[in-house]
Amino acid sequence: MAYVTYCQSRYCPKYLTTARQFQAKYASMESAIRVVRLIQIAMLVSVVLYVLVGEGVGTVRLLNNSVLFYVLSLVTITIVGVILVVRRTLVLQSAVALAARPNDAATLGRWRAGHIMTYALSEAIAIFGLVLRILGFSLSQVASFYISGFILLLFFGPRRPVAGEVR
């Protein structure tokens, strides 16, 4: 309260109010980046856990069907395309708007939702690997699912939107 009273007077140094405005401007963006980063880390850890569970549980050998493998491979390719569309429509467009107006709650929510959708789709790819491993496929056959899910999660990390930057 004393700060507000002091800054409303004419003796308030301009750099202090500018620093406070800067901090208030990026406080919500910082918390959004922190939350999205925590979700990303949790999902990266879960992919590692999928590998460990898949190796620990063993295989059932009931449905070691190559058609299922190819269907899930095609679905995975489709999911990667959907991830790129989500990134382009939600994350990148929101990042451009957030660079100009970082306090816009609706745009920040769209940016956060785009990241979470990207992570959920990447996680689905790793889950396909776990399902195939439990159904009887070898680790070398399903490793591409685990690795691609992990790399997509790692590659699409949250970054602070910068004005004029298009990724």
C-alpha positions as CSV (number, residue, x, y, z in Angstrom):
1,M,0.0,0.0,0.0
2,A,2.8,2.4,0.8
3,Y,4.3,1.7,-2.7
4,V,1.0,2.7,-4.4
5,T,0.8,5.9,-2.3
6,Y,4.4,6.7,-2.9
7,C,4.2,6.1,-6.7
8,Q,1.1,8.2,-7.0
9,S,3.1,11.2,-5.8
10,R,5.2,13.2,-8.3
11,Y,8.4,12.0,-6.6
12,C,8.1,8.4,-7.8
13,P,11.1,7.4,-10.0
14,K,10.0,6.5,-13.5
15,Y,12.2,3.4,-13.7
16,L,10.4,1.8,-10.7
17,T,7.0,2.1,-12.2
18,T,8.4,0.9,-15.5
19,A,9.9,-2.1,-13.8
20,R,6.6,-2.8,-12.0
21,Q,4.6,-2.5,-15.2
22,F,7.1,-4.9,-16.9
23,Q,6.7,-7.4,-14.1
24,A,2.9,-7.2,-14.1
25,K,2.9,-7.5,-17.9
26,Y,4.8,-10.7,-18.0
27,A,3.6,-12.3,-14.7
28,S,0.8,-14.2,-16.3
29,M,2.9,-15.2,-19.3
30,E,5.6,-16.5,-16.9
31,S,3.1,-18.6,-15.0
32,A,1.7,-20.0,-18.2
33,I,5.1,-21.0,-19.4
34,R,5.9,-22.6,-16.1
35,V,2.7,-24.6,-16.1
36,V,3.1,-25.8,-19.7
37,R,6.8,-26.7,-18.9
38,L,5.7,-28.8,-15.9
39,I,3.1,-30.6,-18.1
40,Q,5.8,-31.2,-20.7
41,I,8.3,-32.6,-18.1
42,A,5.6,-34.9,-16.6
43,M,4.7,-36.2,-20.0
44,L,8.4,-36.8,-20.9
45,V,8.8,-38.8,-17.7
46,S,5.6,-40.8,-18.5
47,V,7.0,-41.9,-21.9
48,V,10.0,-43.3,-20.1
49,L,7.7,-45.0,-17.7
50,Y,5.8,-46.5,-20.6
51,V,9.0,-48.1,-21.8
52,L,9.7,-49.5,-18.4
53,V,6.1,-50.8,-18.0
54,G,6.2,-52.3,-21.4
55,E,9.4,-54.2,-20.6
56,G,8.3,-55.2,-17.1
57,V,4.8,-56.5,-18.0
58,G,5.9,-58.6,-20.8
59,T,3.9,-59.6,-23.9
60,V,0.7,-61.4,-24.4
61,R,1.5,-62.8,-27.9
62,L,-2.2,-63.0,-28.8
63,L,-2.4,-60.2,-31.4
64,N,1.1,-60.0,-32.9
65,N,-0.6,-58.9,-36.1
66,S,1.3,-56.9,-38.6
67,V,-1.9,-55.2,-39.8
68,L,-2.4,-53.6,-36.4
69,F,1.2,-52.4,-36.5
70,Y,0.7,-50.7,-39.9
71,V,-2.7,-49.2,-38.9
72,L,-1.2,-47.6,-35.8
73,S,1.8,-46.5,-37.9
74,L,-0.6,-44.7,-40.3
75,V,-2.6,-43.2,-37.4
76,T,0.8,-42.0,-36.0
77,I,1.6,-40.3,-39.2
78,T,-1.8,-38.7,-39.2
79,I,-1.3,-37.5,-35.6
80,V,2.0,-35.8,-36.6
81,G,0.1,-33.9,-39.3
82,V,-2.6,-32.9,-36.8
83,I,0.1,-31.7,-34.4
84,L,1.6,-29.5,-37.1
85,V,-1.9,-28.0,-37.8
86,V,-2.6,-27.4,-34.1
87,R,0.8,-25.7,-33.7
88,R,0.2,-23.5,-36.7
89,T,-3.4,-22.6,-35.9
90,L,-3.3,-22.3,-32.1
91,V,0.2,-21.9,-30.8
92,L,1.9,-19.8,-33.4
93,Q,-1.0,-17.5,-34.1
94,S,-1.5,-17.0,-30.4
95,A,2.2,-16.4,-29.9
96,V,2.1,-13.6,-32.5
97,A,-0.8,-12.0,-30.7
98,L,0.8,-12.5,-27.3
99,A,4.0,-10.8,-28.4
100,A,1.9,-7.6,-29.0
101,R,-0.5,-8.1,-26.0
102,P,0.9,-10.4,-23.3
103,N,-1.9,-9.8,-20.9
104,D,-4.7,-11.0,-23.2
105,A,-6.2,-13.9,-21.2
106,A,-8.1,-15.4,-24.0
107,T,-5.1,-15.6,-26.3
108,L,-2.9,-16.9,-23.5
109,G,-5.5,-19.6,-22.9
110,R,-5.5,-20.6,-26.6
111,W,-1.7,-20.7,-26.5
112,R,-1.7,-22.9,-23.4
113,A,-4.4,-25.2,-24.9
114,G,-2.5,-25.5,-28.1
115,H,0.6,-26.7,-26.2
116,I,-1.4,-29.1,-24.1
117,M,-3.1,-30.6,-27.2
118,T,0.3,-31.0,-28.8
119,Y,1.6,-32.8,-25.8
120,A,-1.5,-35.0,-25.6
121,L,-1.2,-36.1,-29.2
122,S,2.5,-36.8,-28.8
123,E,1.7,-38.8,-25.7
124,A,-0.8,-40.8,-27.7
125,I,2.0,-41.9,-30.1
126,A,4.0,-43.2,-27.1
127,I,0.9,-45.0,-25.8
128,F,0.6,-46.8,-29.2
129,G,4.1,-48.1,-28.6
130,L,3.1,-49.4,-25.1
131,V,0.0,-51.1,-26.5
132,L,1.9,-52.7,-29.3
133,R,4.6,-53.9,-26.9
134,I,2.1,-55.5,-24.6
135,L,0.3,-57.1,-27.5
136,G,3.5,-59.0,-28.4
137,F,5.7,-56.8,-30.6
138,S,9.4,-56.5,-29.8
139,L,11.0,-53.5,-28.3
140,S,12.9,-52.9,-31.6
141,Q,9.6,-52.8,-33.4
142,V,7.9,-50.3,-31.1
143,A,10.9,-48.2,-30.3
144,S,10.0,-45.8,-33.1
145,F,6.7,-45.0,-31.4
146,Y,8.4,-44.3,-28.0
147,I,11.2,-42.2,-29.6
148,S,8.9,-40.2,-31.8
149,G,6.5,-39.4,-29.0
150,F,9.4,-38.4,-26.8
151,I,11.1,-36.2,-29.5
152,L,7.8,-34.5,-30.3
153,L,7.3,-33.7,-26.6
154,L,10.8,-32.4,-26.3
155,F,10.9,-30.4,-29.5
156,F,7.6,-28.5,-29.0
157,G,8.6,-26.9,-25.7
158,P,7.0,-23.6,-24.6
159,R,8.9,-20.4,-25.6
160,R,8.2,-16.8,-24.7
161,P,6.5,-15.1,-27.7
162,V,8.8,-12.5,-29.2
163,A,7.5,-9.7,-31.5
164,G,8.4,-10.3,-35.1
165,E,9.4,-13.9,-34.6
166,V,7.7,-16.7,-36.6
167,R,8.8,-20.2,-35.9
